[in-house]
Structures are given as C-alpha cells and as structure tokens.
Amino acid sequence: MFWTILGLIAGLLCITSYIPQILKGYQTKKLGDISYHLMSFMGSGMFLWILYGIDIGSIPIIVTNVMGVSCNGLLLFMKYSYARNNRMDI
C-alpha cells in the first residue's frame, strides 16, 4: 500500500509540471516554442507506460500516465489551435 501511494504521489508531481505550461499557453495563446516532436514522443512514451501498467496491474502507472497523455494531448491541441488562429489574424 505504501508503494502504491508513493507511486501516485510521484506521478501527481510529474503531471502537475504540465499545469504552468497549459496556463501560460492559455493566457498568451502562444505555444510556438513547444516542439511537436517532443510532445509526440512524450505522448507515445506515456501511452506505452499505460500498456505496461495494464500488463503488470499497476494503478499508479496507469492513472498517472492517463493523466499525462491527457495533458499532453491538451497541449498539442492548444498549440495547433493557437498556431492556426494566429495565422488567420495576419
């Protein structure tokens, strides 16, 4: 039980690292300096962690990586949307 709680806390700390970038992007409507490649590789890696977590039955791995993929997907969506909107403003 201790290691499950520790794993959830560790995952939560990693996931909260997305929050400042999401908030800044939402406020400025600019995410041009975030690489599509970085986000794609991160999202793919987290998806594979989800599959691994399912295989070994690890709730912390599954939950935190589902949250990570969600945050990653949100950032990718925001980046694409803002880049598209900024081109239309010109």
Beta strands, then each sheet from edge to edge (+ up, - down):
end
